[in-house]
C-alpha cells in the first residue's frame, strides 16, 4: 500500500472538521418539539432486536445540541462476542418539528462525526436542512468518543509521524527502518485496542449506521456523506437497499479501485492541485515564494523538498521538519483554495530556513495541538484501511508507481514507502469491487472537477455503478461540492427534503 493513502483521505476529513469548527454553534434554543419516534425493529433478525430496541437517552451537550450513546455488537456476525459503544449527537431541527433525522459522516476514515456536527452544523448545512431535520453526527466504531482504536501515546505518535529516518531515502536500509516502525505501530495497536481491530471495517460500520437509523426511529436512512463517508454510504446501500431512502455521496470514492491505484490517483490529483496553486500564486500581488511560470515553480519546489530532505529545518518546539512532513503540510493546504495563502507563508518561511509554518500545517493535518493528539485519526484511518483493502499485487504496485512518476513527478519521490499494513495483526476482510445497490431509492453522487483527494472520475464511476445513481458535477476546486456551490446546495436540499432528483447531467459552477 502506498503511504499516500493515509495522507490523502485523513486530511480530507481532519481539515474539514478543523476549519468548520471555527464557526461555533450559537443558535437560539428551538421551540417545543414533538416526542421522538420509537425505535424501528421491523425486519431485524431476532438476535439483534435488543440492540435496535434501545431508546436513546439524550442529554444536552451544547447550544441546540444533544448527545447519547448507543450500544452495538462488537461483531455483527456474532453478537454474543461482545459489545461496543457508539457516540452520537444531534443538532436539533431549528424549525422545531423535524421531518426526521439526517445522518452525516465527514470522511476519513477516522474523522469524528460528533465533533463535525458540534462544530460545523450551523456553518456548513443550509437553513433548509437545519429547519427540516435533526442533523445527526456519530463517531464510527474505532473513532473518537466511540469504542476507539488506541495505539501509541503522544510521544510515540510524534516519533512515528515526524522523526527523520536515519537512512537515505530509497535505500534498502531506509525501507527496513520504516518497516520496523510500521511493525511496532501495528503491534501497539493490537496490544492497546483489545479485540476491536479485527472488527474495525467499513462493513461493520455500515451495520452500525443502520442500527443508529433504527434506534432513532427512522424507517429509512437520510444521509449526507463526504469523502470516505461516500464509501460508507455506498456500502450501506449495498447491504440495506430497501432502507437507503435519501443518500447523498459528495466527493465520492470509487469502491472498485484497488489500494495502490487509490494512492496513485490521489498523488496525481495533488500534483494538479499544486500546479493550480502555483498558477494562482504567480498571479498574486506579491508574496509568492516562486517566480517564473508554473513549470519553473514546480522545479523550485522540487529543489526545496530535496534540500529539506537532506537538511531538515528546525522548529521552535525542538522537532525538525523533514521532506515527508513538508509534503504533508503542502497536501494539507491543497484541500481548499482558502488555505493557499497559508501555504504561501509556510513556503516562504521554509525557503528562509524556518520550518514552523509547514510544521503547523502538518500538525493540523495530524490533529496535533500543543504536543497533544486531540483525536485518534491516524490510528483509526490505518485500522480501517488495513482491514478494508486487500494487499496490492506486484502488478498493481508497479502500475501505480509508474503513473505517479509520469504524472506527478514533483510529489513522486515522497509518495512511496513500505506497505504500512504488511505487519497488521489481522488479515483484511474487505474486497474491492463495484457497488450497485440494486433496489435502492435514487442516490445522489456529487463530484468536483478539481478535487485533489477524490478525483472527479471516481464520482463518475460510482454514479455509473449505482443502479439508481445520479451525478451532479461541480466545476471548481477543492474537496467536495456541498457548501462550496449554491447550485449544489439547492439540489442536495431539494433531494433530501422533498425527494426531488435533479436532471441527469446537472452541472454547477
C-alpha positions as CSV (number, residue, x, y, z in Angstrom):
1,X,0.0,0.0,0.0
2,X,1.3,3.5,-0.8
3,X,1.7,5.7,2.2
4,X,-0.1,8.5,0.5
5,X,-3.4,6.6,1.1
6,X,-3.2,7.7,4.8
7,X,-2.1,11.2,3.8
8,X,-4.9,11.9,1.4
9,X,-8.0,10.5,2.9
10,X,-7.3,11.5,6.5
11,X,-6.6,15.1,5.7
12,X,-9.9,15.4,3.8
13,X,-11.8,14.8,7.0
14,X,-9.5,16.3,9.6
15,X,-9.1,19.7,7.8
16,X,-12.8,20.0,7.2
17,X,-13.6,19.5,10.9
18,X,-10.8,21.8,12.0
19,X,-11.8,24.6,9.6
20,X,-15.5,24.4,10.2
21,X,-15.2,24.2,14.0
22,X,-14.1,27.8,14.0
23,X,-17.6,28.9,13.3
24,X,-19.0,27.7,16.6
25,X,-22.6,26.8,17.3
26,X,-24.7,29.8,18.5
27,X,-28.3,29.1,17.6
28,X,-31.0,30.1,19.9
29,X,-33.0,27.4,21.6
30,X,-35.6,25.9,19.4
31,X,-39.3,25.9,20.1
32,X,-41.0,22.9,21.8
33,X,-40.9,19.9,19.6
34,X,-42.9,16.7,19.4
35,X,-41.8,13.5,21.1
36,X,-39.1,11.4,19.4
37,X,-40.3,8.4,17.4
38,X,-39.9,4.9,18.9
39,X,-37.1,2.6,17.7
40,X,-37.8,0.7,14.5
41,X,-37.1,-3.0,14.7
42,X,-39.0,-4.2,11.6
43,X,-37.0,-6.6,9.5
44,X,-34.3,-7.1,12.2
45,X,-33.2,-10.6,13.0
46,X,-34.3,-11.8,16.4
47,X,-30.9,-12.0,17.9
48,X,-30.3,-8.3,17.1
49,X,-33.7,-6.8,18.2
50,X,-32.4,-5.9,21.6
51,X,-29.8,-3.6,20.0
52,X,-32.3,-1.9,17.8
53,X,-34.9,-1.6,20.5
54,X,-32.8,0.6,22.9
55,X,-34.5,4.1,23.2
56,X,-31.8,6.7,23.2
57,X,-31.3,8.8,26.3
58,X,-30.4,12.3,25.2
59,X,-28.6,14.8,27.3
60,X,-27.9,18.5,26.5
61,X,-24.3,18.9,25.5
62,X,-24.2,22.4,23.9
63,X,-26.4,25.1,22.4
64,X,-29.1,23.3,20.4
65,X,-27.1,20.1,20.8
66,X,-27.9,16.8,22.4
67,X,-25.7,13.7,22.9
68,X,-26.3,10.0,23.6
69,X,-24.5,6.6,23.5
70,X,-25.8,3.6,21.6
71,X,-24.6,0.0,22.2
72,X,-23.7,-2.2,19.2
73,X,-22.3,-5.7,18.8
74,X,-18.5,-5.9,18.5
75,X,-19.1,-8.3,15.6
76,X,-22.4,-8.2,13.8
77,X,-21.9,-11.7,12.6
78,X,-21.5,-13.0,16.2
79,X,-23.4,-10.6,18.5
80,X,-22.6,-12.7,21.6
81,X,-18.9,-11.9,21.2
82,X,-19.1,-8.6,23.0
83,X,-20.3,-5.0,22.8
84,X,-19.0,-1.6,21.8
85,X,-20.3,1.9,22.3
86,X,-21.1,4.4,19.6
87,X,-21.1,8.2,20.4
88,X,-24.0,10.0,18.7
89,X,-25.1,13.6,18.8
90,X,-27.8,15.7,17.1
91,X,-28.1,19.3,16.2
92,X,-31.9,19.9,16.8
93,X,-34.0,21.0,13.9
94,X,-34.4,24.7,14.1
95,X,-37.9,24.6,12.8
96,X,-39.0,22.7,15.9
97,X,-40.9,19.9,14.1
98,X,-38.3,17.8,12.2
99,X,-39.3,15.6,9.3
100,X,-36.8,13.2,10.9
101,X,-33.1,12.6,11.3
102,X,-30.4,13.2,8.7
103,X,-27.2,11.4,9.5
104,X,-23.8,12.7,8.2
105,X,-20.2,11.5,8.1
106,X,-17.3,13.9,7.4
107,X,-14.9,11.2,6.0
108,X,-11.5,9.9,6.9
109,X,-11.9,7.1,7.8
110,X,-11.2,8.2,11.3
111,X,-12.8,11.7,11.5
112,X,-15.2,12.4,14.3
113,X,-18.8,12.9,13.2
114,X,-19.7,14.1,16.7
115,X,-17.1,16.9,16.5
116,X,-18.2,17.6,13.0
117,X,-21.8,18.3,13.9
118,X,-21.0,20.0,17.2
119,X,-18.6,22.5,15.5
120,X,-20.0,22.8,12.0
121,X,-23.7,22.1,11.7
122,X,-24.8,25.8,11.7
123,X,-22.0,26.8,9.4
124,X,-22.0,24.0,6.8
125,X,-25.5,22.9,6.4
126,X,-28.0,25.2,4.7
127,X,-31.0,26.7,6.5
128,X,-33.3,24.4,4.6
129,X,-31.7,21.3,6.1
130,X,-31.4,22.8,9.5
131,X,-35.1,23.5,9.6
132,X,-36.2,20.2,8.2
133,X,-34.0,17.7,10.1
134,X,-32.2,16.8,13.3
135,X,-28.7,16.7,11.9
136,X,-27.1,13.6,13.5
137,X,-23.4,13.0,13.9
138,X,-21.7,9.8,15.1
139,X,-18.2,8.5,15.7
140,X,-17.9,5.3,13.8
141,X,-16.5,2.3,15.7
142,X,-12.9,2.7,16.3
143,X,-13.1,6.5,16.2
144,X,-13.1,9.3,18.8
145,X,-15.6,9.1,21.6
146,X,-16.9,5.7,20.4
147,X,-15.0,2.5,21.4
148,X,-11.8,3.6,19.9
149,X,-8.6,2.1,18.3
150,X,-5.7,3.0,20.5
151,X,-2.0,2.6,19.6
152,X,0.7,5.0,20.9
153,X,0.9,7.8,23.4
154,X,1.7,11.4,22.2
155,X,5.5,10.9,22.3
156,X,5.1,7.7,20.4
157,X,2.9,9.3,17.8
158,X,5.4,12.2,17.4
159,X,8.2,9.7,16.7
160,X,6.0,7.7,14.3
161,X,4.8,10.7,12.3
162,X,7.7,13.2,12.5
163,X,11.0,11.5,13.2
164,X,13.6,11.9,10.4
165,X,14.8,8.5,9.1
166,X,18.4,7.7,9.8
167,X,19.0,6.1,6.4
168,X,18.9,7.7,2.9
169,X,15.6,7.7,1.2
170,X,15.0,4.8,-1.2
171,X,17.8,2.6,0.1
172,X,17.2,-0.9,1.4
173,X,18.2,0.3,4.9
174,X,15.6,3.1,4.7
175,X,12.9,0.6,3.7
176,X,13.9,-1.7,6.5
177,X,13.8,1.2,9.0
178,X,10.3,2.2,8.0
179,X,9.1,-1.4,8.0
180,X,10.3,-1.8,11.6
181,X,8.4,1.4,12.6
182,X,5.3,0.1,10.9
183,X,5.6,-3.2,12.6
184,X,6.0,-1.5,16.0
185,X,3.0,0.7,15.4
186,X,0.8,-2.3,14.4
187,X,1.9,-4.2,17.4
188,X,1.0,-1.3,19.7
189,X,-2.4,-1.0,18.1
190,X,-3.0,-4.7,18.6
191,X,-1.9,-4.6,22.3
192,X,-3.9,-1.5,23.2
193,X,-7.1,-1.9,21.3
194,X,-8.4,-5.2,22.7
195,X,-10.5,-7.2,20.3
196,X,-11.6,-4.2,18.3
197,X,-9.1,-4.2,15.4
198,X,-10.4,-7.2,13.6
199,X,-13.9,-5.7,13.5
200,X,-12.9,-2.1,12.5
201,X,-14.2,-2.4,9.0
202,X,-16.5,-0.4,6.8
203,X,-19.0,-3.2,6.5
204,X,-19.3,-3.4,10.3
205,X,-19.6,0.4,10.5
206,X,-22.3,0.4,7.8
207,X,-24.3,-2.1,10.0
208,X,-23.7,0.3,12.9
209,X,-25.2,3.0,10.7
210,X,-28.3,1.0,10.2
211,X,-28.5,0.5,14.0
212,X,-28.4,4.2,14.6
213,X,-31.2,4.7,12.0
214,X,-33.4,2.1,13.7
215,X,-32.7,3.4,17.3
216,X,-33.6,6.9,16.1
217,X,-37.0,5.6,14.8
218,X,-36.3,6.2,11.1
219,X,-37.9,3.8,8.6
220,X,-35.3,4.7,6.0
221,X,-31.9,6.4,6.1
222,X,-31.4,10.0,5.1
223,X,-27.6,10.6,4.8
224,X,-25.1,13.1,3.6
225,X,-21.6,11.6,3.5
226,X,-18.4,13.3,2.4
227,X,-15.2,11.7,1.0
228,X,-14.7,8.3,2.8
229,X,-18.3,8.8,4.0
230,X,-19.3,8.1,0.5
231,X,-17.8,4.6,0.7
232,X,-19.6,4.1,4.0
233,X,-22.9,5.3,2.5
234,X,-22.5,3.2,-0.7
235,X,-21.7,0.1,1.4
236,X,-24.8,0.8,3.5
237,X,-26.9,1.0,0.3
238,X,-25.5,-2.3,-0.9
239,X,-26.3,-4.0,2.4
240,X,-29.7,-2.4,3.0
241,X,-31.0,-1.2,-0.4
242,X,-34.6,-1.2,0.9
243,X,-33.7,1.2,3.7
244,X,-31.5,3.6,1.7
245,X,-34.1,6.3,1.4
246,X,-32.3,9.6,0.6
247,X,-28.5,9.2,0.3
248,X,-26.1,11.9,-0.9
249,X,-22.5,11.0,-1.6
250,X,-20.2,14.0,-2.0
251,X,-16.5,13.9,-3.0
252,X,-17.1,10.3,-4.0
253,X,-14.7,7.4,-3.7
254,X,-14.8,4.6,-6.3
255,X,-15.1,1.3,-4.4
256,X,-13.7,-0.7,-7.3
257,X,-10.3,1.0,-7.3
258,X,-7.5,-1.1,-5.6
259,X,-5.4,0.3,-2.8
260,X,-2.3,1.1,-4.8
261,X,-4.2,2.9,-7.5
262,X,-6.2,4.9,-4.9
263,X,-2.9,6.4,-3.7
264,X,-1.6,6.9,-7.2
265,X,-4.7,8.8,-8.4
266,X,-4.5,10.9,-5.3
267,X,-0.9,11.7,-6.0
268,X,-1.8,12.9,-9.5
269,X,-4.7,14.9,-8.0
270,X,-2.4,16.7,-5.6
271,X,0.2,17.4,-8.2
272,X,-2.5,19.0,-10.4
273,X,-3.8,21.0,-7.4
274,X,-0.2,22.1,-6.7
275,X,0.1,23.4,-10.2
276,X,-3.2,25.2,-9.8
277,X,-1.8,26.8,-6.6
278,X,1.4,27.9,-8.3
279,X,-0.5,29.4,-11.2
280,X,-2.6,31.4,-8.8
281,X,0.3,32.2,-6.6
282,X,2.3,33.6,-9.6
283,X,-0.6,35.9,-10.4
284,X,-1.0,37.2,-6.9
285,X,0.2,40.6,-5.9
286,X,3.5,39.9,-4.2
287,X,4.4,37.3,-1.6
288,X,4.7,34.3,-3.9
289,X,7.8,32.2,-3.0
290,X,8.4,31.2,-6.6
291,X,9.0,33.2,-9.8
292,X,8.5,32.3,-13.5
293,X,5.9,30.1,-14.9
294,X,4.2,27.1,-13.3
295,X,6.9,24.7,-14.5
296,X,9.6,26.9,-13.1
297,X,7.7,27.0,-9.8
298,X,7.4,23.2,-9.7
299,X,11.1,22.9,-10.3
300,X,11.9,25.3,-7.5
301,X,9.6,23.4,-5.2
302,X,11.3,20.1,-6.1
303,X,14.6,21.7,-5.2
304,X,13.2,22.9,-1.8
305,X,11.9,19.5,-1.0
306,X,15.2,17.9,-1.8
307,X,17.0,20.5,0.3
308,X,14.8,19.9,3.3
309,X,15.2,16.1,2.8
310,X,18.9,16.5,3.1
311,X,18.9,19.2,5.7
312,X,15.8,19.2,7.9
313,X,14.6,22.5,9.2
314,X,14.4,23.3,12.9
315,X,11.1,24.3,14.5
316,X,10.8,26.1,17.9
317,X,9.5,23.1,19.9
318,X,12.6,21.0,19.1
319,X,11.3,18.9,16.3
320,X,12.7,19.0,12.8
321,X,10.8,19.5,9.6
322,X,11.8,16.8,7.1
323,X,10.6,16.4,3.5
324,X,7.8,14.0,4.5
325,X,6.4,16.5,7.0
326,X,6.8,19.3,4.5
327,X,4.9,17.3,1.9
328,X,2.2,16.6,4.5
329,X,1.9,20.3,5.2
330,X,1.7,21.1,1.4
331,X,-1.0,18.5,0.8
332,X,-3.0,19.7,3.8
333,X,-3.2,23.1,2.4
334,X,-4.2,21.9,-1.1
335,X,-7.6,20.7,0.0
336,X,-9.1,24.2,-0.3
337,X,-8.0,27.3,-2.2
338,X,-8.8,29.2,1.0
339,X,-5.7,27.6,2.5
340,X,-3.4,28.7,-0.3
341,X,-2.2,32.0,1.4
342,X,-1.2,30.0,4.4
343,X,0.7,27.6,2.2
344,X,2.5,30.6,0.6
345,X,3.6,31.9,4.0
346,X,4.8,28.5,5.0
347,X,6.9,28.0,1.9
348,X,8.4,31.5,2.1
349,X,9.5,30.7,5.7
350,X,10.9,27.3,4.6
351,X,13.0,29.0,2.0
352,X,14.4,31.1,4.7
353,X,15.2,28.1,6.9
354,X,12.1,28.3,9.2
355,X,10.0,25.1,9.2
356,X,7.4,26.3,11.7
357,X,4.7,27.3,9.2
358,X,4.9,24.0,7.3
359,X,5.0,22.0,10.5
360,X,1.9,23.9,11.8
361,X,0.1,22.7,8.6
362,X,1.3,19.1,9.2
363,X,0.2,19.3,12.8
364,X,-3.3,20.5,11.7
365,X,-3.4,17.5,9.4
366,X,-2.5,15.1,12.1
367,X,-4.8,16.7,14.7
368,X,-1.8,17.6,16.9
369,X,-2.4,20.7,19.2
370,X,0.4,21.9,21.5
371,X,2.0,18.5,21.6
372,X,-1.2,16.6,22.2
373,X,-3.1,14.5,19.7
374,X,-6.7,15.6,20.1
375,X,-8.1,12.7,18.0
376,X,-7.1,9.2,17.0
377,X,-7.5,9.9,13.3
378,X,-4.2,8.3,12.3
379,X,-4.8,5.1,14.3
380,X,-8.4,4.7,13.1
381,X,-7.5,5.5,9.5
382,X,-4.9,2.8,9.5
383,X,-7.1,0.3,11.1
384,X,-9.9,0.7,8.6
385,X,-7.7,0.7,5.5
386,X,-5.7,-2.3,6.7
387,X,-8.9,-4.2,7.0
388,X,-10.8,-2.8,4.0
389,X,-8.1,-3.1,1.3
390,X,-6.6,-6.4,0.2
391,X,-2.8,-6.1,-0.4
392,X,-1.8,-4.7,-3.7
393,X,-0.4,-7.2,-6.2
394,X,3.1,-6.5,-7.6
395,X,1.5,-5.6,-10.9
396,X,-0.8,-3.0,-9.2
397,X,2.1,-1.5,-7.3
398,X,4.2,-1.3,-10.5
399,X,1.4,0.4,-12.4
400,X,0.7,2.8,-9.5
401,X,4.3,3.8,-9.2
402,X,4.6,4.3,-13.0
403,X,1.5,6.6,-13.0
404,X,2.8,8.8,-10.2
405,X,6.3,9.1,-11.6
406,X,4.8,10.1,-15.0
407,X,2.1,12.4,-14.0
408,X,3.2,13.7,-10.5
409,X,7.0,14.0,-10.7
410,X,7.2,16.6,-8.0
411,X,5.3,14.5,-5.5
412,X,6.6,11.1,-6.6
413,X,9.9,11.0,-4.6
414,X,7.9,11.4,-1.3
415,X,4.8,9.4,-2.2
416,X,6.1,5.8,-1.9
417,X,7.2,3.7,1.0
418,X,6.8,0.2,2.6
419,X,3.3,-1.1,3.0
420,X,2.0,0.2,6.3
421,X,-0.4,-2.8,6.6
422,X,2.1,-5.5,5.9
423,X,2.5,-6.3,9.6
424,X,-1.1,-5.7,10.6
425,X,-2.2,-8.3,13.1
426,X,-5.4,-9.3,11.2
427,X,-5.9,-10.3,7.6
428,X,-8.1,-7.8,5.6
429,X,-11.7,-8.9,5.1
430,X,-12.7,-6.2,2.6
431,X,-12.8,-6.6,-1.1
432,X,-12.6,-4.0,-3.8
433,X,-15.4,-4.1,-6.4
434,X,-18.3,-2.2,-7.9
435,X,-21.3,-1.3,-5.7
436,X,-24.7,-1.4,-7.4
437,X,-27.2,-1.3,-4.5
438,X,-29.9,-2.8,-6.7
439,X,-33.4,-1.9,-5.4
440,X,-32.4,1.3,-3.6
441,X,-34.1,4.6,-4.0
442,X,-32.3,7.2,-6.1
443,X,-28.8,8.0,-4.8
444,X,-27.2,11.4,-5.5
445,X,-23.4,11.5,-6.2
446,X,-21.5,14.8,-6.2
447,X,-18.1,15.2,-7.9
448,X,-15.9,18.2,-8.1
449,X,-13.8,18.6,-11.3
450,X,-10.7,20.0,-9.4
451,X,-10.9,17.7,-6.3
452,X,-7.4,16.6,-5.4
453,X,-8.2,13.8,-3.0
454,X,-11.2,12.1,-4.6
455,X,-10.8,12.7,-8.4
456,X,-13.8,13.6,-10.4
457,X,-13.6,10.3,-12.4
458,X,-14.4,8.4,-9.2
459,X,-17.7,10.3,-8.8
460,X,-18.5,9.5,-12.5
461,X,-17.6,5.8,-11.9
462,X,-19.7,5.5,-8.7
463,X,-22.7,7.2,-10.2
464,X,-22.5,4.7,-13.2
465,X,-22.1,1.7,-10.9
466,X,-25.1,2.5,-8.7
467,X,-28.3,1.2,-10.3
468,X,-30.1,4.4,-9.2
469,X,-27.2,6.8,-9.2
470,X,-27.5,10.4,-10.4
471,X,-24.4,12.6,-10.8
472,X,-24.1,16.3,-10.0
473,X,-20.9,17.9,-11.4
474,X,-19.4,20.9,-9.6
475,X,-16.9,22.7,-11.8
476,X,-14.5,24.1,-9.2
477,X,-11.5,23.5,-7.0
478,X,-11.3,21.9,-3.6
479,X,-12.6,18.8,-1.8
480,X,-16.3,18.4,-2.1
481,X,-19.2,20.4,-3.7
482,X,-21.7,20.9,-0.9
483,X,-21.0,24.1,1.0
484,X,-19.0,25.5,-2.0
485,X,-21.8,26.0,-4.5
486,X,-25.3,27.4,-4.1
487,X,-26.4,25.3,-7.0
488,X,-25.1,22.1,-5.4
489,X,-26.7,23.1,-2.0
490,X,-30.1,23.7,-3.6
491,X,-30.1,20.4,-5.4
492,X,-29.0,18.5,-2.4
493,X,-31.5,20.2,-0.2
494,X,-34.4,19.5,-2.6
495,X,-33.4,15.9,-2.8
496,X,-33.0,15.3,0.9
497,X,-36.2,17.2,1.9
498,X,-38.6,16.5,-1.0
499,X,-37.0,13.6,-2.8
500,X,-36.6,15.7,-5.9
501,X,-33.9,14.1,-8.1
502,X,-32.1,16.6,-10.3
503,X,-32.0,16.1,-14.0
504,X,-29.2,13.9,-15.2
505,X,-26.1,15.9,-16.2
506,X,-26.7,18.8,-13.8
507,X,-23.5,20.9,-13.8
508,X,-22.9,23.6,-11.1
509,X,-20.4,26.4,-11.1
